[in-house]
Every structure is written in structure tokens, then in C-alpha cells.
């Protein structure tokens, strides 16, 4: 059988697999977004939760990701075969890839970003192969990059409009430099003299660096151009449909990473979106608009723009306006949670927040009390939790509003506080409020000690790493809250009667119970020592000698799993 026949078989299998991967999905990001639409988005804002380190493009099933990349990598050959064109054996006859452009603008941008990611990855791999002098691989990968660059430019030009002259110049520069790069590497493959290869290597490195620079600048211009087009639609259109479509595309761009959020903020995205939030004719778009604002405000440029356009005042007006829907209030709470995140180092300039804090906190407490779903409660409680870190006066306001009673009551409703993420927010608020002496009586009246005891047993039902981390935080903060509140004899007595001491001992001695978390161990040791002062009879002699009597660091070393070093 001919080589062409085998290639047709391989191509057909690739197409079938590409179709199949749409039917057999991996991890369902959509379900996660629907159930807890802000769990991923709020990772940068939830207390003690690590920041995401990559674009959402990486957050898909590995097989699905491989299938998508494979389709893009083989499309050149697929197009040749499916159109019954012969595969050329001549080195100067390259088949260009022009993908179908019958997509929406958002789909085309996603395709462009995927292509850009592939090109960036290939350039990195070329540099690695060049270091190892693998000239044949360098040349083949260079040809592939050349093909992808031309394809990306052709794809973009099929759906873009009003491209700037500067963009066309960079397109030409990039294509010319890629052609030059391909010619360089082809000569290297044919050369056999080591001295010649060594002298050409520096030229190739220089060309590769130039290509990377041109590529970065072109992508920056493309993304800026698209952001400008979308923002122009938002600002000039009176149509709800057109505005909604533009906001949806803008939100999709914000999910591609902080860099795109910075571009949107610099181009006036925050001002344009708050303009929508101040027009009654666009009320139906408020939730979607606020969700996009929350994404943009994860970067410093977004925060500065929010302060310039009096965004805090607008958010306070929305939260305190009872005519708005619960969804609008929830998304406004998400923006508040984002801009008050304790993980952000550039939030302290929000002077206008303190002026409106009492109104905002009051509205958020009311939202927690009237929440109709777990998602709404999560967003409102996350905002309150972050505000308690933002300013200590918030705890006094919460105490005056009987917030502790409301939060404790909500925890008894499993339909509202239904995940470790929500309990994490509640116990964060309790921990921060427990520094106030008046909180002890509120905890006793609301059966709060019982709730804290239950939280010491928090376990993940799914085994998901994010959920496991949330369970660890719940255990840690519960122990911290108990330690702080146990300075009141009444709270300490209630904790002893509920058998908190045996549970704390088990968490200290059993690494699996605390998921090998050192932070949970330290918090439990501190709580145990505080309760032991109030009720020394609750401990056995061995527990007292190992967990209470020594210095805290010595007890920690006895309980933690220390790896032995042989150095």
C-alpha cells in the first residue's frame, strides 16, 4: 500500500477521535461554574486560598486537551487529503492552513489564543532542541512554526475588521523572519562542518529571539484591537442584544489570564462596564456586567480604574437597592469580595470603601440571611469574610447587626451552607469576630460551640484537591476560633462538655485526620492548651506530657511527620 493510503487512514482516525472527544468530555468545568460559579473565580479572593497559576486553557482534561492540540497540529495534512490534493514532496511547496471562519467572534478569538499558545510552545521547544544541536528536529519544528504563524494570520484576517497599519507591518515582519529562519535551519541540516554549524548557531538564536519578540508584539496588538472593538460596541450600542454579546465576549477574554485583564482595564473596560451598571435600560445585563468587572478587578489596573469612576459607590447603590434581583446583588457581592481580597497588595488605596463600608456590610448580611441558594450565600459570605480582613471596624458592625446569629442559623440549613467552601467563609468570619469579648455570649446563644465542634470533623466527600484544601482551612479556623473564645470560662466549659478535647487530641496525633496539614496541627495544639488550662481532667497523662506540657514547637515536632535527613 502507498504512503498516501496510510496517511489517509491516520487522518480519518484523527478526525473520528476529534469528534469523539466532544461526546466523551473530561472534567466538566461548566457544571463547576453553574454550581459554584465563583469558586474558581474567587480563588484569588477567598482567605488562605492559593492563587491560580495558569490560564483556564490548562484547566481541562488532559486527553481532551491533547485531542484539541492534535487536531490543530494535523489540520494542514487533513486539508490536503480531504480536498484530494497530492502531498507535495517538493521542499518549496507548502500547503497553507485556512480554517473555517464560520464561528462567532468569541470562538475565533479562542481559536486564535489556542494557535498562539501552540506557537509559543513550539518556539520554546525549538530553543531546547537547538541547545542539544538536534538540527533535523530544529528544522522540522521551524517549518511547523512557519505554517502555524501563516495560518494564525490568515485565520485572524478572515474575521477581523479595521486592522491597523501597525498590525500589518508586524504580520509582514513576522512572516519574513519565519521564512528567513526556515532557510537558516535548512542550510544547517545540509551542512556537515561543525565549525560552520557553530557559527550559524548564534545567527539562529538571534533570529529565534527576534521572532519571539515580533510574535509577542503582534499578539499584544491583536488582543488590544479586539478589546477596543468590544468596548466600542458596549459604549456606542443602544441594543441590549449587541451589548450582551459584547460583554459575553469580553468576559471570555478575561478568563484567559491576568494579562488580558490588564489590556481591557487600560483600554477603559472598567469605565465602560460601570456605565452599563448606571443605566436602567440595561438592568437585565447587570449580573453579566458585574461578573466581568469582578474578573477585571483581579489586576491592579482594574482596581485603579474602579476607584477613578466611583465604582464603590455604584456597587453600594446596587447592593442597597431592593428593586434589583438577587442575581444582581450576588454578582455585586462578588466584585466586593474581589476588591477586598487579603491576597491583593494593592487594595489599601480604596479610601472610598471605608466611606461606604457600613452600608455595604449591612446589605451583605441581609443577602446572607435571605439567600435562596448556596451560590448566593457563598458570594455574600466571601465578601464579608474578606471585609473582616480589610478593616477591623467591620467586626464591630457585624456584631451590631447580629451577623453571628444569622450565620450560625444559615449553617443549620444544608441547602444554603452546603459545601466546605461556604463553611470556610463562615468560620473565617467567626474567627475574626472572636477577638471581640462580646462574641462569646453570641456564640453560646447561637449554639456556636456545637457548630465549631462539627467543623473539626470536616472531610472532603469528593477527594478534589481544592475541596480537601477547603476542609483543612475549616478545621484550622475552627480550632483557632475555639482557642480565642475559650478565654471565656463559659465557652470553654461548653467545649469540654461537647468532647472537643478528645477530638483535638485525635487531630494532633492522627495525620490522616488532618490530611497531614501542619497548619491544622498548630491550631489544634493551641486550642488544646487553652482548654487544658480550663479543664485539665480531660487529658490523660501521656497527652499532657506530649501535647500540653512541652513548648509548642516541641509538641509540634512530636506530632508532625518529619522526613529523616541523611545529609
Secondary structure by P-SEA (a helix, b strand, c coil): ccaaaaaaaaaaaaaaaaaaaaacccccaaaaaaaccccccccccccccccccccccccccaaaaaaaaaaaaaaaaaaaaaacccccccccbbbbbbccccccaaaaaaaaaaaaaaaaaaaaaaaaaaaacaaaaaaaaaaaaaaaaaaaaaaaaaccccccaaaaaaaaaaaaaaaaaaaaaaaaaacccaaaaaaaaaaaaaaaaaaaaaaaaaaaaaaaaaaaaaaaaaaccccaaaaaaaaaaaaaaaaccaaaaaaaaaaaaaaaaaaaaaccccccaaaaaaaaaaaaaccaaaaaaaaaaaaaaaaaaaaacccccaaaaaaaaaaaaaaacccccccccaaaaaaaaaaaaaaaaaaaaacccaaaaaaaaaaaaaaaaaccaaaaaaaaaaaaaaaaaaaacccccccaaaaaaaaaaaaaacccccaaaaaaaaaaaaaaaaaaacccccccaaaaaaaaaaaaaaaaaaaaacccaaaaaaaaaaaaaaaaaaaaaccccccccaaaaaaaaaaaaaaaaacccccccccccccccccaaaaaaaccbbbbbcc
